[in-house]
Amino acid sequence: MNRLQELIEILSDKEVQARTSSARINQKCKICGNLADTFHTPLAKVEYHLSIICEDCQNYYYRYEN
Ligand SMILES: [Zn+2]
């Protein structure tokens, strides 16, 4: 299974969906649960606000090819 398929499975997970709101409020990542308050690029920050996925997870799941 490639990482994009892995991500799709994670995003389809009811538990992940259920913790999205609290992750957003607490500035945490909805996937790994880590604090997501520092970003190395403005794009990563924007992406976090859209997806509630931290920069590390973004890099792992969909920026790995760059
Ligand atoms: Zn994460």
N, CA, C, O and the ligand as a Tripos MOL2 file, in Angstrom:
@<TRIPOS>MOLECULE
protein
  265   263    67     0     0
PROTEIN
NO_CHARGES

@<TRIPOS>ATOM
      1 N           0.8580   -1.2000    0.0000 N.3       1 MET1
      2 CA          0.0000    0.0000    0.0000 C.3       1 MET1
      3 C           0.8870    1.2410    0.0000 C.2       1 MET1
      4 O           1.7800    1.3580    0.8390 O.2       1 MET1
      5 N           0.6570    2.1610   -0.9210 N.am      2 ASN2
      6 CA          1.4740    3.3700   -0.9020 C.3       2 ASN2
      7 C           0.9260    4.3740    0.1190 C.2       2 ASN2
      8 O          -0.1490    4.1870    0.6910 O.2       2 ASN2
      9 N           1.6800    5.4170    0.3220 N.am      3 ARG3
     10 CA          1.3510    6.3590    1.3960 C.3       3 ARG3
     11 C           0.0510    7.1120    1.1490 C.2       3 ARG3
     12 O          -0.6640    7.4550    2.0910 O.2       3 ARG3
     13 N          -0.2490    7.3660   -0.1090 N.am      4 LEU4
     14 CA         -1.4940    8.0760   -0.4010 C.3       4 LEU4
     15 C          -2.6980    7.1970   -0.0530 C.2       4 LEU4
     16 O          -3.6920    7.6770    0.4910 O.2       4 LEU4
     17 N          -2.5970    5.9170   -0.3700 N.am      5 GLN5
     18 CA         -3.6800    4.9910    0.0010 C.3       5 GLN5
     19 C          -3.7930    4.8910    1.5170 C.2       5 GLN5
     20 O          -4.8850    4.8280    2.0810 O.2       5 GLN5
     21 N          -2.6160    4.8780    2.1600 N.am      6 GLU6
     22 CA         -2.5730    4.8470    3.6230 C.3       6 GLU6
     23 C          -3.3050    6.0750    4.1960 C.2       6 GLU6
     24 O          -4.0980    5.9630    5.1310 O.2       6 GLU6
     25 N          -3.0180    7.2430    3.6100 N.am      7 LEU7
     26 CA         -3.6470    8.4840    4.0630 C.3       7 LEU7
     27 C          -5.1660    8.4370    3.8750 C.2       7 LEU7
     28 O          -5.9230    8.8580    4.7500 O.2       7 LEU7
     29 N          -5.5960    7.9220    2.7290 N.am      8 ILE8
     30 CA         -7.0300    7.8370    2.4490 C.3       8 ILE8
     31 C          -7.7170    6.9550    3.4870 C.2       8 ILE8
     32 O          -8.8130    7.2660    3.9550 O.2       8 ILE8
     33 N          -7.0580    5.8470    3.8430 N.am      9 GLU9
     34 CA         -7.6120    4.9690    4.8920 C.3       9 GLU9
     35 C          -7.7160    5.6960    6.2250 C.2       9 GLU9
     36 O          -8.7240    5.5870    6.9240 O.2       9 GLU9
     37 N          -6.6680    6.4380    6.5740 N.am     10 ILE10
     38 CA         -6.6500    7.1710    7.8430 C.3      10 ILE10
     39 C          -7.7800    8.2010    7.8640 C.2      10 ILE10
     40 O          -8.5000    8.3330    8.8540 O.2      10 ILE10
     41 N          -7.9220    8.9260    6.7570 N.am     11 LEU11
     42 CA         -8.9400    9.9740    6.7030 C.3      11 LEU11
     43 C         -10.3640    9.4100    6.6850 C.2      11 LEU11
     44 O         -11.3270   10.1130    6.9890 O.2      11 LEU11
     45 N         -10.4760    8.1420    6.3260 N.am     12 SER12
     46 CA        -11.7920    7.4960    6.3260 C.3      12 SER12
     47 C         -12.1290    6.9140    7.6980 C.2      12 SER12
     48 O         -13.2660    6.5200    7.9590 O.2      12 SER12
     49 N         -11.1200    6.8670    8.5670 N.am     13 ASP13
     50 CA        -11.2870    6.2930    9.8960 C.3      13 ASP13
     51 C         -12.2020    7.1740   10.7520 C.2      13 ASP13
     52 O         -11.9620    8.3700   10.9180 O.2      13 ASP13
     53 N         -13.2490    6.5570   11.2880 N.am     14 LYS14
     54 CA        -14.2250    7.3200   12.0850 C.3      14 LYS14
     55 C         -13.5830    7.9850   13.3050 C.2      14 LYS14
     56 O         -13.9700    9.0890   13.6890 O.2      14 LYS14
     57 N         -12.6020    7.3130   13.9130 N.am     15 GLU15
     58 CA        -11.9480    7.8850   15.0940 C.3      15 GLU15
     59 C         -11.1470    9.1320   14.7350 C.2      15 GLU15
     60 O         -11.1190   10.1070   15.4850 O.2      15 GLU15
     61 N         -10.5050    9.0810   13.5870 N.am     16 VAL16
     62 CA         -9.7490   10.2500   13.1330 C.3      16 VAL16
     63 C         -10.7180   11.4000   12.8490 C.2      16 VAL16
     64 O         -10.4580   12.5460   13.2150 O.2      16 VAL16
     65 N         -11.8260   11.0830   12.2000 N.am     17 GLN17
     66 CA        -12.8290   12.1200   11.9110 C.3      17 GLN17
     67 C         -13.3810   12.6920   13.2050 C.2      17 GLN17
     68 O         -13.6020   13.8990   13.3110 O.2      17 GLN17
     69 N         -13.6060   11.8250   14.1980 N.am     18 ALA18
     70 CA        -14.1850   12.2610   15.4670 C.3      18 ALA18
     71 C         -13.2500   13.1880   16.2320 C.2      18 ALA18
     72 O         -13.7150   14.0750   16.9480 O.2      18 ALA18
     73 N         -11.9430   13.0010   16.0940 N.am     19 ARG19
     74 CA        -11.0380   13.8630   16.8690 C.3      19 ARG19
     75 C         -10.5490   15.0920   16.1010 C.2      19 ARG19
     76 O          -9.7070   15.8390   16.5990 O.2      19 ARG19
     77 N         -11.0680   15.3020   14.9020 N.am     20 THR20
     78 CA        -10.6370   16.4540   14.1100 C.3      20 THR20
     79 C         -10.9420   17.7830   14.7980 C.2      20 THR20
     80 O         -10.0840   18.6640   14.8360 O.2      20 THR20
     81 N         -12.1470   17.9410   15.3390 N.am     21 SER21
     82 CA        -12.5230   19.2140   15.9710 C.3      21 SER21
     83 C         -11.6590   19.5170   17.1770 C.2      21 SER21
     84 O         -11.1830   20.6420   17.3310 O.2      21 SER21
     85 N         -11.4450   18.5190   18.0460 N.am     22 SER22
     86 CA        -10.6390   18.7720   19.2370 C.3      22 SER22
     87 C          -9.1790   18.9990   18.8500 C.2      22 SER22
     88 O          -8.4860   19.7860   19.4950 O.2      22 SER22
     89 N          -8.7120   18.3270   17.8200 N.am     23 ALA23
     90 CA         -7.3410   18.5550   17.3540 C.3      23 ALA23
     91 C          -7.1920   19.9950   16.8650 C.2      23 ALA23
     92 O          -6.1780   20.6440   17.1200 O.2      23 ALA23
     93 N          -8.2070   20.4840   16.1630 N.am     24 ARG24
     94 CA         -8.1770   21.8510   15.6490 C.3      24 ARG24
     95 C          -8.1190   22.8550   16.8120 C.2      24 ARG24
     96 O          -7.3240   23.7950   16.7890 O.2      24 ARG24
     97 N          -8.9640   22.6450   17.8180 N.am     25 ILE25
     98 CA         -9.0190   23.5470   18.9710 C.3      25 ILE25
     99 C          -7.7020   23.5390   19.7480 C.2      25 ILE25
    100 O          -7.2300   24.5850   20.1940 O.2      25 ILE25
    101 N          -7.1180   22.3600   19.9040 N.am     26 ASN26
    102 CA         -5.8900   22.2230   20.7020 C.3      26 ASN26
    103 C          -4.6150   22.3740   19.8850 C.2      26 ASN26
    104 O          -3.5130   22.1700   20.3940 O.2      26 ASN26
    105 N          -4.7700   22.7260   18.6320 N.am     27 GLN27
    106 CA         -3.6380   22.8850   17.7080 C.3      27 GLN27
    107 C          -2.7800   21.6310   17.6330 C.2      27 GLN27
    108 O          -1.5510   21.6980   17.6730 O.2      27 GLN27
    109 N          -3.4380   20.5020   17.5260 N.am     28 LYS28
    110 CA         -2.7350   19.2350   17.3980 C.3      28 LYS28
    111 C          -3.0430   18.6050   16.0530 C.2      28 LYS28
    112 O          -3.9450   19.0250   15.3280 O.2      28 LYS28
    113 N          -2.2620   17.5870   15.7510 N.am     29 CYS29
    114 CA         -2.4550   16.8670   14.4930 C.3      29 CYS29
    115 C          -3.5160   15.7910   14.6750 C.2      29 CYS29
    116 O          -3.4860   15.0450   15.6540 O.2      29 CYS29
    117 N          -4.4430   15.7110   13.7460 N.am     30 LYS30
    118 CA         -5.5130   14.7170   13.8950 C.3      30 LYS30
    119 C          -5.0210   13.2960   13.6060 C.2      30 LYS30
    120 O          -5.6980   12.3240   13.9420 O.2      30 LYS30
    121 N          -3.8560   13.1750   12.9900 N.am     31 ILE31
    122 CA         -3.3310   11.8410   12.7030 C.3      31 ILE31
    123 C          -2.4370   11.3390   13.8360 C.2      31 ILE31
    124 O          -2.7010   10.2810   14.4080 O.2      31 ILE31
    125 N          -1.3790   12.0900   14.1660 N.am     32 CYS32
    126 CA         -0.4120   11.5970   15.1480 C.3      32 CYS32
    127 C          -0.6650   12.1390   16.5500 C.2      32 CYS32
    128 O          -0.1340   11.6010   17.5220 O.2      32 CYS32
    129 N          -1.4630   13.1890   16.6680 N.am     33 GLY33
    130 CA         -1.7770   13.7430   17.9840 C.3      33 GLY33
    131 C          -0.7340   14.6890   18.5390 C.2      33 GLY33
    132 O          -0.9100   15.2260   19.6330 O.2      33 GLY33
    133 N           0.3520   14.9070   17.8060 N.am     34 ASN34
    134 CA          1.3890   15.8290   18.2770 C.3      34 ASN34
    135 C           0.9450   17.2790   18.1170 C.2      34 ASN34
    136 O           0.0930   17.6030   17.2890 O.2      34 ASN34
    137 N           1.5480   18.1410   18.9360 N.am     35 LEU35
    138 CA          1.2840   19.5640   18.8450 C.3      35 LEU35
    139 C           1.7530   20.0620   17.4760 C.2      35 LEU35
    140 O           2.8340   19.7000   17.0090 O.2      35 LEU35
    141 N           0.9340   20.8880   16.8460 N.am     36 ALA36
    142 CA          1.2880   21.4070   15.5210 C.3      36 ALA36
    143 C           1.3030   22.9290   15.5820 C.2      36 ALA36
    144 O           0.4470   23.5960   14.9980 O.2      36 ALA36
    145 N           2.2920   23.4710   16.3000 N.am     37 ASP37
    146 CA          2.3500   24.9290   16.4360 C.3      37 ASP37
    147 C           3.5820   25.5410   15.7710 C.2      37 ASP37
    148 O           3.7500   26.7610   15.7870 O.2      37 ASP37
    149 N           4.4300   24.7200   15.1950 N.am     38 THR38
    150 CA          5.5660   25.2790   14.4510 C.3      38 THR38
    151 C           5.5950   24.6710   13.0450 C.2      38 THR38
    152 O           5.3860   23.4750   12.8460 O.2      38 THR38
    153 N           5.8610   25.5450   12.0990 N.am     39 PHE39
    154 CA          5.8850   25.1180   10.6940 C.3      39 PHE39
    155 C           7.1080   25.7150   10.0190 C.2      39 PHE39
    156 O           7.4900   26.8500   10.3040 O.2      39 PHE39
    157 N           7.7120   24.9600    9.1360 N.am     40 HIS40
    158 CA          8.9100   25.4410    8.4530 C.3      40 HIS40
    159 C           8.5910   26.2630    7.2130 C.2      40 HIS40
    160 O           9.4260   27.0360    6.7440 O.2      40 HIS40
    161 N           7.3920   26.0970    6.6850 N.am     41 THR41
    162 CA          7.0300   26.8780    5.5050 C.3      41 THR41
    163 C           5.6110   27.4230    5.6860 C.2      41 THR41
    164 O           4.7900   26.8060    6.3650 O.2      41 THR41
    165 N           5.3220   28.5800    5.0760 N.am     42 PRO42
    166 CA          3.9580   29.1310    5.1460 C.3      42 PRO42
    167 C           2.9310   28.1590    4.5570 C.2      42 PRO42
    168 O           1.7930   28.0840    5.0210 O.2      42 PRO42
    169 N           3.3450   27.4280    3.5430 N.am     43 LEU43
    170 CA          2.4320   26.4750    2.9060 C.3      43 LEU43
    171 C           2.0310   25.3590    3.8830 C.2      43 LEU43
    172 O           0.8750   24.9370    3.9210 O.2      43 LEU43
    173 N           2.9950   24.9000    4.6570 N.am     44 ALA44
    174 CA          2.7050   23.8370    5.6330 C.3      44 ALA44
    175 C           1.6940   24.3350    6.6620 C.2      44 ALA44
    176 O           0.8350   23.5770    7.1130 O.2      44 ALA44
    177 N           1.8010   25.6190    7.0320 N.am     45 LYS45
    178 CA          0.8790   26.2030    8.0000 C.3      45 LYS45
    179 C          -0.5270   26.2980    7.4190 C.2      45 LYS45
    180 O          -1.5060   25.9510    8.0790 O.2      45 LYS45
    181 N          -0.6160   26.7670    6.1860 N.am     46 VAL46
    182 CA         -1.9110   26.8440    5.4980 C.3      46 VAL46
    183 C          -2.5170   25.4520    5.3820 C.2      46 VAL46
    184 O          -3.7060   25.2500    5.6290 O.2      46 VAL46
    185 N          -1.6810   24.5050    5.0040 N.am     47 GLU47
    186 CA         -2.1480   23.1340    4.8460 C.3      47 GLU47
    187 C          -2.6700   22.5760    6.1660 C.2      47 GLU47
    188 O          -3.6730   21.8620    6.1960 O.2      47 GLU47
    189 N          -1.9750   22.9120    7.2620 N.am     48 TYR48
    190 CA         -2.4470   22.4610    8.5770 C.3      48 TYR48
    191 C          -3.8470   23.0090    8.8470 C.2      48 TYR48
    192 O          -4.7280   22.2760    9.2970 O.2      48 TYR48
    193 N          -4.0510   24.2900    8.5740 N.am     49 HIS49
    194 CA         -5.3540   24.8910    8.8630 C.3      49 HIS49
    195 C          -6.4750   24.2940    8.0170 C.2      49 HIS49
    196 O          -7.6380   24.2960    8.4210 O.2      49 HIS49
    197 N          -6.1220   23.7930    6.8580 N.am     50 LEU50
    198 CA         -7.1230   23.1450    6.0090 C.3      50 LEU50
    199 C          -7.3700   21.6940    6.4250 C.2      50 LEU50
    200 O          -8.5090   21.2290    6.4630 O.2      50 LEU50
    201 N          -6.2900   20.9980    6.7320 N.am     51 SER51
    202 CA         -6.4010   19.5500    6.9170 C.3      51 SER51
    203 C          -6.2750   19.0780    8.3600 C.2      51 SER51
    204 O          -6.6600   17.9550    8.6840 O.2      51 SER51
    205 N          -5.7220   19.9580    9.2510 N.am     52 ILE52
    206 CA         -5.4280   19.6000   10.6550 C.3      52 ILE52
    207 C          -4.4250   18.4390   10.6920 C.2      52 ILE52
    208 O          -4.4960   17.5520   11.5420 O.2      52 ILE52
    209 N          -3.5100   18.4820    9.7560 N.am     53 ILE53
    210 CA         -2.4410   17.4800    9.6930 C.3      53 ILE53
    211 C          -1.1120   18.2190    9.8670 C.2      53 ILE53
    212 O          -0.8350   19.1850    9.1550 O.2      53 ILE53
    213 N          -0.2850   17.7540   10.8300 N.am     54 CYS54
    214 CA          0.9660   18.4620   11.1260 C.3      54 CYS54
    215 C           1.9730   18.3500    9.9820 C.2      54 CYS54
    216 O           1.8160   17.5440    9.0650 O.2      54 CYS54
    217 N           3.0040   19.1780   10.0640 N.am     55 GLU55
    218 CA          3.9870   19.2180    8.9850 C.3      55 GLU55
    219 C           4.6990   17.8640    8.8010 C.2      55 GLU55
    220 O           4.9490   17.4380    7.6740 O.2      55 GLU55
    221 N           5.0150   17.2050    9.9040 N.am     56 ASP56
    222 CA          5.6720   15.8950    9.7910 C.3      56 ASP56
    223 C           4.7960   14.9030    9.0290 C.2      56 ASP56
    224 O           5.2710   14.1820    8.1520 O.2      56 ASP56
    225 N           3.5120   14.8780    9.3790 N.am     57 CYS57
    226 CA          2.6010   13.9600    8.6810 C.3      57 CYS57
    227 C           2.3910   14.3910    7.2360 C.2      57 CYS57
    228 O           2.2950   13.5510    6.3410 O.2      57 CYS57
    229 N           2.3190   15.6840    7.0100 N.am     58 GLN58
    230 CA          2.2120   16.1680    5.6170 C.3      58 GLN58
    231 C           3.3930   15.6630    4.8090 C.2      58 GLN58
    232 O           3.2350   15.1560    3.6990 O.2      58 GLN58
    233 N           4.5830   15.8100    5.3860 N.am     59 ASN59
    234 CA          5.7880   15.3800    4.6760 C.3      59 ASN59
    235 C           5.7780   13.8790    4.4390 C.2      59 ASN59
    236 O           6.1730   13.3990    3.3770 O.2      59 ASN59
    237 N           5.3200   13.1490    5.4430 N.am     60 TYR60
    238 CA          5.3010   11.6960    5.3090 C.3      60 TYR60
    239 C           4.2650   11.2500    4.2860 C.2      60 TYR60
    240 O           4.5590   10.4180    3.4280 O.2      60 TYR60
    241 N           3.0690   11.7890    4.3670 N.am     61 TYR61
    242 CA          1.9930   11.2710    3.5230 C.3      61 TYR61
    243 C           1.9020   11.8550    2.1260 C.2      61 TYR61
    244 O           1.5530   11.1460    1.1820 O.2      61 TYR61
    245 N           2.2100   13.1310    1.9800 N.am     62 TYR62
    246 CA          2.0500   13.6190    0.6120 C.3      62 TYR62
    247 C           3.0560   14.6360    0.1250 C.2      62 TYR62
    248 O           2.8490   15.2470   -0.9230 O.2      62 TYR62
    249 N           4.1430   14.8370    0.8570 N.am     63 ARG63
    250 CA          5.1480   15.6950    0.2660 C.3      63 ARG63
    251 C           6.4710   14.9300    0.1070 C.2      63 ARG63
    252 O           7.5330   15.5120   -0.1140 O.2      63 ARG63
    253 N           6.3570   13.5940    0.2300 N.am     64 TYR64
    254 CA          7.5640   12.7720    0.2280 C.3      64 TYR64
    255 C           8.2680   12.7190   -1.1190 C.2      64 TYR64
    256 O           9.4520   12.3900   -1.1920 O.2      64 TYR64
    257 N           7.5410   13.0410   -2.1850 N.am     65 GLU65
    258 CA          8.1600   12.9230   -3.4990 C.3      65 GLU65
    259 C           8.9840   14.1470   -3.8810 C.2      65 GLU65
    260 O           9.7480   14.1050   -4.8450 O.2      65 GLU65
    261 N           8.8330   15.2410   -3.1280 N.am     66 ASN66
    262 CA          9.6050   16.4610   -3.4550 C.3      66 ASN66
    263 C          11.0470   16.3780   -2.9490 C.2      66 ASN66
    264 O          11.8240   17.3140   -3.1400 O.2      66 ASN66
    265 ZN          0.9810   14.5080   12.6030 Zn       67 ZN67
@<TRIPOS>BOND
     1     1     2 1
     2     2     3 1
     3     3     4 2
     4     3     5 am
     5     5     6 1
     6     6     7 1
     7     7     8 2
     8     7     9 am
     9     9    10 1
    10    10    11 1
    11    11    12 2
    12    11    13 am
    13    13    14 1
    14    14    15 1
    15    15    16 2
    16    15    17 am
    17    17    18 1
    18    18    19 1
    19    19    20 2
    20    19    21 am
    21    21    22 1
    22    22    23 1
    23    23    24 2
    24    23    25 am
    25    25    26 1
    26    26    27 1
    27    27    28 2
    28    27    29 am
    29    29    30 1
    30    30    31 1
    31    31    32 2
    32    31    33 am
    33    33    34 1
    34    34    35 1
    35    35    36 2
    36    35    37 am
    37    37    38 1
    38    38    39 1
    39    39    40 2
    40    39    41 am
    41    41    42 1
    42    42    43 1
    43    43    44 2
    44    43    45 am
    45    45    46 1
    46    46    47 1
    47    47    48 2
    48    47    49 am
    49    49    50 1
    50    50    51 1
    51    51    52 2
    52    51    53 am
    53    53    54 1
    54    54    55 1
    55    55    56 2
    56    55    57 am
    57    57    58 1
    58    58    59 1
    59    59    60 2
    60    59    61 am
    61    61    62 1
    62    62    63 1
    63    63    64 2
    64    63    65 am
    65    65    66 1
    66    66    67 1
    67    67    68 2
    68    67    69 am
    69    69    70 1
    70    70    71 1
    71    71    72 2
    72    71    73 am
    73    73    74 1
    74    74    75 1
    75    75    76 2
    76    75    77 am
    77    77    78 1
    78    78    79 1
    79    79    80 2
    80    79    81 am
    81    81    82 1
    82    82    83 1
    83    83    84 2
    84    83    85 am
    85    85    86 1
    86    86    87 1
    87    87    88 2
    88    87    89 am
    89    89    90 1
    90    90    91 1
    91    91    92 2
    92    91    93 am
    93    93    94 1
    94    94    95 1
    95    95    96 2
    96    95    97 am
    97    97    98 1
    98    98    99 1
    99    99   100 2
   100    99   101 am
   101   101   102 1
   102   102   103 1
   103   103   104 2
   104   103   105 am
   105   105   106 1
   106   106   107 1
   107   107   108 2
   108   107   109 am
   109   109   110 1
   110   110   111 1
   111   111   112 2
   112   111   113 am
   113   113   114 1
   114   114   115 1
   115   115   116 2
   116   115   117 am
   117   117   118 1
   118   118   119 1
   119   119   120 2
   120   119   121 am
   121   121   122 1
   122   122   123 1
   123   123   124 2
   124   123   125 am
   125   125   126 1
   126   126   127 1
   127   127   128 2
   128   127   129 am
   129   129   130 1
   130   130   131 1
   131   131   132 2
   132   131   133 am
   133   133   134 1
   134   134   135 1
   135   135   136 2
   136   135   137 am
   137   137   138 1
   138   138   139 1
   139   139   140 2
   140   139   141 am
   141   141   142 1
   142   142   143 1
   143   143   144 2
   144   143   145 am
   145   145   146 1
   146   146   147 1
   147   147   148 2
   148   147   149 am
   149   149   150 1
   150   150   151 1
   151   151   152 2
   152   151   153 am
   153   153   154 1
   154   154   155 1
   155   155   156 2
   156   155   157 am
   157   157   158 1
   158   158   159 1
   159   159   160 2
   160   159   161 am
   161   161   162 1
   162   162   163 1
   163   163   164 2
   164   163   165 am
   165   165   166 1
   166   166   167 1
   167   167   168 2
   168   167   169 am
   169   169   170 1
   170   170   171 1
   171   171   172 2
   172   171   173 am
   173   173   174 1
   174   174   175 1
   175   175   176 2
   176   175   177 am
   177   177   178 1
   178   178   179 1
   179   179   180 2
   180   179   181 am
   181   181   182 1
   182   182   183 1
   183   183   184 2
   184   183   185 am
   185   185   186 1
   186   186   187 1
   187   187   188 2
   188   187   189 am
   189   189   190 1
   190   190   191 1
   191   191   192 2
   192   191   193 am
   193   193   194 1
   194   194   195 1
   195   195   196 2
   196   195   197 am
   197   197   198 1
   198   198   199 1
   199   199   200 2
   200   199   201 am
   201   201   202 1
   202   202   203 1
   203   203   204 2
   204   203   205 am
   205   205   206 1
   206   206   207 1
   207   207   208 2
   208   207   209 am
   209   209   210 1
   210   210   211 1
   211   211   212 2
   212   211   213 am
   213   213   214 1
   214   214   215 1
   215   215   216 2
   216   215   217 am
   217   217   218 1
   218   218   219 1
   219   219   220 2
   220   219   221 am
   221   221   222 1
   222   222   223 1
   223   223   224 2
   224   223   225 am
   225   225   226 1
   226   226   227 1
   227   227   228 2
   228   227   229 am
   229   229   230 1
   230   230   231 1
   231   231   232 2
   232   231   233 am
   233   233   234 1
   234   234   235 1
   235   235   236 2
   236   235   237 am
   237   237   238 1
   238   238   239 1
   239   239   240 2
   240   239   241 am
   241   241   242 1
   242   242   243 1
   243   243   244 2
   244   243   245 am
   245   245   246 1
   246   246   247 1
   247   247   248 2
   248   247   249 am
   249   249   250 1
   250   250   251 1
   251   251   252 2
   252   251   253 am
   253   253   254 1
   254   254   255 1
   255   255   256 2
   256   255   257 am
   257   257   258 1
   258   258   259 1
   259   259   260 2
   260   259   261 am
   261   261   262 1
   262   262   263 1
   263   263   264 2
@<TRIPOS>SUBSTRUCTURE
     1 MET1         2 RESIDUE 1 A MET
     2 ASN2         6 RESIDUE 1 A ASN
     3 ARG3        10 RESIDUE 1 A ARG
     4 LEU4        14 RESIDUE 1 A LEU
     5 GLN5        18 RESIDUE 1 A GLN
     6 GLU6        22 RESIDUE 1 A GLU
     7 LEU7        26 RESIDUE 1 A LEU
     8 ILE8        30 RESIDUE 1 A ILE
     9 GLU9        34 RESIDUE 1 A GLU
    10 ILE10       38 RESIDUE 1 A ILE
    11 LEU11       42 RESIDUE 1 A LEU
    12 SER12       46 RESIDUE 1 A SER
    13 ASP13       50 RESIDUE 1 A ASP
    14 LYS14       54 RESIDUE 1 A LYS
    15 GLU15       58 RESIDUE 1 A GLU
    16 VAL16       62 RESIDUE 1 A VAL
    17 GLN17       66 RESIDUE 1 A GLN
    18 ALA18       70 RESIDUE 1 A ALA
    19 ARG19       74 RESIDUE 1 A ARG
    20 THR20       78 RESIDUE 1 A THR
    21 SER21       82 RESIDUE 1 A SER
    22 SER22       86 RESIDUE 1 A SER
    23 ALA23       90 RESIDUE 1 A ALA
    24 ARG24       94 RESIDUE 1 A ARG
    25 ILE25       98 RESIDUE 1 A ILE
    26 ASN26      102 RESIDUE 1 A ASN
    27 GLN27      106 RESIDUE 1 A GLN
    28 LYS28      110 RESIDUE 1 A LYS
    29 CYS29      114 RESIDUE 1 A CYS
    30 LYS30      118 RESIDUE 1 A LYS
    31 ILE31      122 RESIDUE 1 A ILE
    32 CYS32      126 RESIDUE 1 A CYS
    33 GLY33      130 RESIDUE 1 A GLY
    34 ASN34      134 RESIDUE 1 A ASN
    35 LEU35      138 RESIDUE 1 A LEU
    36 ALA36      142 RESIDUE 1 A ALA
    37 ASP37      146 RESIDUE 1 A ASP
    38 THR38      150 RESIDUE 1 A THR
    39 PHE39      154 RESIDUE 1 A PHE
    40 HIS40      158 RESIDUE 1 A HIS
    41 THR41      162 RESIDUE 1 A THR
    42 PRO42      166 RESIDUE 1 A PRO
    43 LEU43      170 RESIDUE 1 A LEU
    44 ALA44      174 RESIDUE 1 A ALA
    45 LYS45      178 RESIDUE 1 A LYS
    46 VAL46      182 RESIDUE 1 A VAL
    47 GLU47      186 RESIDUE 1 A GLU
    48 TYR48      190 RESIDUE 1 A TYR
    49 HIS49      194 RESIDUE 1 A HIS
    50 LEU50      198 RESIDUE 1 A LEU
    51 SER51      202 RESIDUE 1 A SER
    52 ILE52      206 RESIDUE 1 A ILE
    53 ILE53      210 RESIDUE 1 A ILE
    54 CYS54      214 RESIDUE 1 A CYS
    55 GLU55      218 RESIDUE 1 A GLU
    56 ASP56      222 RESIDUE 1 A ASP
    57 CYS57      226 RESIDUE 1 A CYS
    58 GLN58      230 RESIDUE 1 A GLN
    59 ASN59      234 RESIDUE 1 A ASN
    60 TYR60      238 RESIDUE 1 A TYR
    61 TYR61      242 RESIDUE 1 A TYR
    62 TYR62      246 RESIDUE 1 A TYR
    63 ARG63      250 RESIDUE 1 A ARG
    64 TYR64      254 RESIDUE 1 A TYR
    65 GLU65      258 RESIDUE 1 A GLU
    66 ASN66      262 RESIDUE 1 A ASN
    67 ZN67       265 GROUP 0 **** ****
